[in-house]
């Protein structure tokens, strides 16, 4: 039995947000001591077949941490020590935000899922940018920043707001993800149309944001996704993240917390997220980052074969613990060998 199998029942007795804060506190301690090197020796899977290059960056493996886990750029080095090939911090806004009232994060254990309505609580771009410059120093993997609209800003002012956030984190991040699909903060629905996204992309392009990716919702109808992908090509956006959390509730959900408002993540959205990965990969030549329901090597491999160059997870870390990146990477190597692929890159889009 793994240590996390013993610790999880204790953590799950705590409110979900409290357990998350406790976990981050432990990771901060680890990050600031030689324990991080011991962790890396235990969890990091070093194999050339896992190395991936996307949007001009080199990734030691294709398994990353999605935005939301490390909102304030406190533990990117510790997450790398757990074997992740990259980390995306944030979402970050131009000004500090407290987010929505608590409770605002709910586990659905029967469904291996989470519902959150955090509301983009974060310390603000200036503080996060300064902190990231310290906490990501020496991390031998890319660290991205998810940038989002400040809640008090309307759609007309959104491009300038995104630019302000970008400029405050630009020197610390390796890549940047435009979040126009957060379901838990006011005003994002108005950003998921062609004209609004075009204005945001133009403003960030003028600011020199690169590599720049856009994060899409799993709830968008296919014509809206196609419109977004047309803009990706038009504005030379470097990649697509598919997908964010979902406001939809599959009939299969069993947990009482399924009625909570917010974005659903984890196992129940895995199939839909993979569909969006495939849809994007078939219609654009830029790398796709697959996120949604990844908790096993088989989950990651499905997204890779559907066209994802990289995958991300958050909820899987909650349910499977700190060994999840190692377990997925080891499993990917076995799957690559089984199917005769020389590398992860060779398997990308194999099912298209």
PyMOL commands that set and color helices and strands:
alter all, ss='L'
color gray80, all
select helices_A, chain A and resi 3-11+16-31+35-43+48-50+76-81+109-111+125-135+155-169+189-191+194-207+222-234+256-259+267-283+297-305+315-320+324-339+344-347
alter helices_A, ss='H'
color red, helices_A
select strands_A, chain A and resi 52-54+57-59+63-65+86-92+105-108+113-116+143-147+175-179+212-216+239-242+263-266+287-291+308-313
alter strands_A, ss='S'
color yellow, strands_A
deselect
rebuild
show_as cartoon
